[in-house]
Amino acid sequence: MGYVGEIMLRVVDSILELIGKTPMLRLNRLAKSEGIQANVLLKLENLNPSGSYKDRFIRMVENAEKEGRLKPGYTIVESSSGNTAIALAMIGAVKGYKVKIFYPKDVWQMEKKKILERFGAEIIPVPLEETEIAKKYGVHGARVEIPGRIKCKELEESQPNVWWARQFSNPDNVAAHREMGYEILEQTNGKVDVFIASIGTGGNFLGVAQVLKDKIPNVKCIAVEPSQWPGWIDPLSKEAKFIPGITGGIIEEIRKSGLVDEIVYVSNDEAKDMAYKLSRMEGVFCGMSTGANVHVAINEAKKLKADQNVVTCAVDRGDRYLTDERFIT
Ligand SMILES: Cc1ncc(COP(=O)(O)O)c(C=O)c1O
């Protein structure tokens, strides 16, 4: 792809210009070791400036600016314990906004906290006891972030100059991932047989699947879910192991979208084993949800012929999970 080289050699005025347009890696060694003929293509979203595809939320921020919902001097707020928080902190740092992140207390991942601090974000821990309310309303697995969302709402209603990004309901989340969908079309010359995405907010799945289904009638779109989502348990207990970033209980809007051809469940060990294989065989240092994506991609590719393409994403970098892999992002 010519444009990738051009991008690498560009001189830019802001790191935000380097968001998106990520290269794609054909996983040759991994595929060969499994006797696979088809192409397993990994979109390297871990190469985004803050290390994940959530940097694409620049669209969310810029649309809010365009529509006057976010203005100079405002504070960006969000409830997030992971990549979204880091991406907003990075974007806020460059654009000069304060960023306030509500984070579920006691589920700190040391690396993520330090990254957020380095970008200058304010981090406000929300006690887990408040998740009673999440138990009551939680249909989606990202329940640990619900108390934080309540805090965001309170702040937005009680204080001026606050913009809540609302990744779970802001349509610009899906719109940001539609841009990735167009990039995938370009990189594959419009030939995608299977697309695979693990589900948190569903933004990646919905955005890319919308674009692909529109252009490629027979494309199969698979949503990945964790098979061992423990439901509601004490996140501090030893049993509380998660694939960070993907949470059990697919949200209803995704089911109803008509875009899901299949839901595939992946265990913690399957995700972790594949993430380790990606580092050791392909040099891709990624998180566990990428491992889950590629685990499914490999299984799908086994069913396909030589010229067929399976596409999925390297969601984020692995350095944020070095000391603790068990917590949700
Ligand atoms: C590590 C990781 N994997 C997967 C996902 C799922 O992405 P999405 O929210 O677009 O469904 C997220 C998002 O929260 C994430 O942080």
The ligand as an ORCA input file, in Angstrom:
! r2SCAN-3c Opt
* xyz 0 1
  C      -8.677     -3.706     24.751
  C     -10.020     -3.549     24.093
  N     -10.463     -4.533     23.288
  C     -11.662     -4.442     22.684
  C     -12.496     -3.364     22.888
  C     -13.838     -3.339     22.220
  O     -13.997     -2.271     21.317
  P     -15.403     -1.588     21.099
  O     -15.688     -0.723     22.293
  O     -15.258     -0.787     19.851
  O     -16.424     -2.679     20.980
  C     -12.069     -2.338     23.715
  C     -12.943     -1.191     23.974
  O     -13.381     -0.868     25.014
  C     -10.809     -2.407     24.335
  O     -10.349     -1.446     25.150
*
